[in-house]
Amino acid sequence: MAQKVAKEGIKREKGWLYYIDKQGNVSRKKMARGGAKKQNLGKAEVVSKAGIRREEGYLYFIDKQGDISRAKMVRRKAASKKKR
């Protein structure tokens, strides 16, 4: 179950990849589709300055409402070791 961290209300546009950068802000970058070269994609631009602090063990993402949410990561290393 995901938990909201910050309400940003970001409106997404087609052809852009939205993500949370290292500073905790929401950034976007042009996606490489249709044979576009990496040099032509340009730099990432900051959409919203949220400035969230990440905690270890959580996956941070932008949900359908355009807000920043997080979900606990599931690690299955212990289960795979038992089978061996």
C-alpha positions in Angstrom: 0.0 0.0 0.0 1.4 3.4 -1.0 1.5 6.4 1.3 1.5 10.0 0.1 4.6 12.0 0.9 3.9 15.3 -0.8 0.9 16.8 -2.7 2.3 18.3 -5.9 -0.5 17.9 -8.5 1.8 17.5 -11.5 0.2 17.3 -14.9 2.1 14.9 -17.1 2.7 15.4 -20.8 3.3 12.7 -23.4 6.9 12.0 -24.4 8.4 13.0 -21.0 9.8 10.8 -18.3 9.0 12.1 -14.8 11.1 11.1 -11.8 12.3 12.2 -8.4 16.0 13.4 -8.6 18.7 13.1 -6.0 17.7 16.4 -4.3 14.1 15.2 -3.8 12.6 17.4 -6.5 10.4 16.2 -9.4 12.2 16.4 -12.7 11.4 15.5 -16.3 13.5 14.5 -19.3 12.5 13.9 -22.9 12.2 10.1 -23.6 14.2 8.5 -26.3 11.5 7.1 -28.6 11.3 6.7 -32.4 15.1 6.6 -33.0 16.0 9.8 -31.2 19.6 10.2 -30.4 20.7 10.7 -26.7 22.5 13.9 -27.6 19.2 15.5 -28.8 17.3 14.8 -25.6 18.6 17.8 -23.7 19.0 18.3 -20.0 16.6 17.4 -17.3 14.4 20.2 -16.0 12.9 20.6 -12.6 9.1 20.6 -12.6 8.5 21.0 -8.9 10.8 21.7 -6.0 9.5 19.3 -3.3 12.8 18.7 -1.5 11.7 15.4 0.1 14.2 13.4 2.1 14.3 9.7 1.2 14.3 6.9 3.7 16.1 3.6 3.0 13.8 0.7 2.2 11.2 2.7 0.3 10.4 3.2 -3.4 9.4 6.8 -4.2 7.3 7.5 -7.3 4.8 9.9 -8.8 1.3 8.5 -8.5 -1.7 8.9 -10.9 -2.8 12.1 -9.1 0.6 13.7 -9.7 1.6 13.5 -6.1 4.8 12.0 -4.6 4.1 8.6 -2.9 6.2 5.9 -1.4 5.8 2.1 -0.9 7.9 -0.3 1.2 10.2 -2.3 -1.0 9.9 -6.1 -0.9 13.2 -7.9 -0.7 13.1 -11.6 -1.4 16.8 -12.5 -0.9 16.1 -14.5 2.2 13.5 -16.7 0.5 15.9 -17.6 -2.4 18.7 -18.6 0.1 16.4 -21.1 1.8 15.8 -23.0 -1.4 19.5 -23.6 -2.0 
